Amino acid sequence: MTTATRLFGSAIKRREDPRFITGKGTYVDDVKLPGTTHAVFVRSPHAHARIKSVNTAKAKSAPGIVAVFTGQDVQTGPLPCAWLLPGIKIPPRPVLAQGKVRYVGEPVAIVIAESAYAAKDAAELVDVQYEPLPAVVDCQKAHAKSASQLFDDVPENQSFDWSIGDKAKTDDAFKAAAVVVKQRLVNQRLITNAIEPRACAASYAPATGDLTLWVTSQNPHVARLLIAAFVLGMPEHKMRVIAPDVGGGFGSKIPVYNEEVAVCWASKALGRPVKWTAERRESFLTDAHGRDHLTEAEMAFDRSGKILGFRVATHANLGAYLSTMGSLVPSYLYGPLLSGVYTIPAIFCRVWGVLTNTAPTDALRGAGRPEATYMIERLMDLAARTLNMDPVELRKKNFIPADKFPYQTPVAFVYDSGNYGPALDKALEMVGYRKMREEQEKARKNGQYLGIGLSTYIEACGPAPSSVAGALGAQAGLWESALLRVHPTGMVTVFTGSHSHGQGHETTFAQLVADDLGIPMEQVEVVHGDTGSVPFGMGTYGSRSAAVGGSAIYTSLQKIKEKGRKIAAHLLEAAEGDLLYEGGKWSVKGSPDRAKAFGEVALMAYLAHNLPQGMEPGLEVTSFYDPVNFTFPFGTHIAVVEVDPETGHVKILRYVAVDDVGKVINPMIVDGMVHGGITHGVGQALWEWGAYDDQGQLLSATMMDYALPKADQLPSYETARTVTPSPVNPIGVKGAGETGTIASTPAIANAVLDALAPFGVTHIDLPLTPSRIWQAVKAAKK
Amino acid sequence: MYPAQFEYHSPASVQEAISLLGRLKDDAKLLAGGHSLIPMMKLRLAQPKHVIDIRKIPGLSGIKEDGGAIAIGALTTHYAVESSSLLKQKCALLTETAGTIGDPQVRNMGTVGGSLAHADPAADYPAAAIALGAEVVAEGPKGKRTIKVDDFFKGLLTTALQPDEILVEIRIPSWPVGTGMAYMKFPHPASRFAVVGVAAVVTADGKKVGVGITGAGTKAVRAKGVEAALSGKTLDAAAIKAAAEARSPQQGFLANEFSWR
């Protein structure tokens, strides 16, 4: 096959889209089981309170009611946190509140009725008496002796005190520095807002003791393991978890949630299916939130602009309880990213994980990496201004040179491959950097404030390997599974442990398989999301599907071809070594007519009439691929904005993105991910804010208040790629789901602050709302 | 999102709707486009026992010239206002204002009368209605009465409408040819409601000026100080700047309450 016709690398339209855009997908809420009951949760209106009493009598006599259960009824294990850090305190997180509530929205009771309306009406009749307690919301204020404490045995609300890097060496670097830039930076709280709200439906069969849970999960096997073995205490093999079509995750569908366990427990108690679908307001209040860091960051430079050291102290807001990956995100997904794309001889990062009366935090697109990148890239711009250097020159001066890979950073990572200069140069060329700077000068003279912001970022995808993760506290492996079942007719079903909730695996994985086997894509079907048919898999997060899930499929493909070659050689009476596999058939080198097609070999594998001696029939392989390292995509994003100092309004004029995500299986899908990712990060830079008031009430709990980006606020993105294949995995891919989000927040922030440079404004906290910009300009003018 | 139980009424005439209102009183809410009422019901912030759907009442929508004024039926959608050639020609301020409301879905459902009667402090129409010197026609058990826009908005979500009255029409007085009109707003990035919205109408000779402000207080207001500072002046940059600073002292701005945004 020629390169031009390869399926690998082709912009094939997503085969899942016809069913999605015609409304024919099957989401959890579409699952209609006979005899289904509907659940509504009674939730805490208080951020922190003692529960004095729960009276369910009225609710239990409401029309259509089936049952009402409270924390006293639902006695299970606590919801688990799956990453243990040294000395970490993990206070128990009950399925339904026990004695106390610790954030607004925490479930107190489950009300089950014949219809969702009846359940909702009955839920209003549950009478909960609370004794309000003082709430803590700000994670720095919560981290104090005088602060109200969420748990008696967690003093100063500190769950963990974690650090990475060499403190002494870093302190020395600062002593030797000619220039130090220092800034307090806020990564504000964000709320994911996947288009499909969380939902779950549990069905327990008393006759067999089997429990099936349909759930909006990014990782159904992990959910099954945690719920069955750790929370419910039931045999794992008696539970089946199905995550059917799932409408977006962005990290918020990784954790195990209260509601999922509650419906399982209730279905078992009632012997009837129980279903719950979140209302949008519940999504705002109770989906795991993201970010919420308060950081003091400082970077040391020599006089020429070379970075000498980087020192970071972060308060990470964990919310009221530790979510499933709540401890991982602000530690190992954050500190190790602090070297960015730069040679930094010494780094030290300390993180305090603090409990507050807010919704628990967990992964949100980028998870730790955007927090780190925002800091590095903001400090690079601050330093450029202090050193009076162009931000491009400062970055180039500190890039890890292309010949230094694999590169060991001072914060644990070994970067697989990279070539940062060409991506930067390409982005500069696309935006017309020099000319843009001239335009900026001219515009300033006319009272127009243009800003140009760069972000030269690194991303870490596909966390790995399992042995290292285990040593660092992971309570799970980081490999992926792939079962390839070749049917007698040569059709192929791929059972992947990855889970697609928007990523397009049904297309990309089929491309990967069809390309490698040289068969039409129509012969390949991809199955995911069902523990009843897919081998144990780790699911999808951290942009790992292609790099880890794809590599698992690739590994199975090679094993299939190995067995196929043996059968073909036997049938052709040729030596294995004399066979070529090309265009979907094995042929004898030099005599192309002597050939066996993939389908013929598959058929013989199942007929078993004529197989090599001792060979088992069938053609099916399961592989478990454990990567040796993360992959490290990188790139340069440049934003050009205009800021109106009179109103504080920011208009994004241009946005250029050059990403290197390694090899690309489907460029159209990657472009889509890059576009969506950029938009997500722009949202953090300019609009999105999960804002609580001092009493712990969520102020931005509806779409009327939480400002998601809208199409007409954004320019048409100009995207391009460089390709540096990853040497870590056999297919050379890196990962593309989060690069945009990681890169765009600092690009926009740097652009806005560049625009405001003539006013002497050096910093504004995110999000850069008009009122904050206006106030900063006003304050600077004084 | 499941609203509490309610009874649904679909009267065939304004009179029938009025008698329902008279009978059901505070337990009833009128449903027009539903873009304020239904979300509030779904959040259970509003739990009316009765919903009176006036959408099927004939004759309550449409835009026409009527004795020197322009009459707009209460059920006329924002989209119909936005796309009306009559308004584009005679009162472009309203088409411009309507075009800034929400998004196309909202504009296809939401109605002029519903917006004015709801009196959301951040709604767009009130500023325009004030600047234009509009009149609101209300119909009750005793028949119709006309309310000047300056007397219509009473406070946060409250108007001069009596509990048994229905807003049936908006009347826009005719402005001379060559009158300049504009609506500008600073939209909230999430809701697109006006953080502040200003509508201005100035005749070519500069003698007659109308300025309405929405979003910045508990109700939309006339910027009397600005109007006074502008009328009769030559509208150069200096005069406009001076007028903009001529704030009326009675206006209590809400800005600080929303500072977290």
Interface residues (C-beta under 8 A of the other chain):
Chain A: A116 Y117 K120 D121 E124 E279 R280 R281 T647 H649 L686 W687 W689 A691 D693 L699 S700 T702 M703 M704 D705 Y706 A707 L708 K710 Q713 T769 P770 S771
Chain B: M1 Y2 A4 Q5 P39 L43 R44 F186 H188 P189 A190 S191 F193 A255 S259 W260 R261
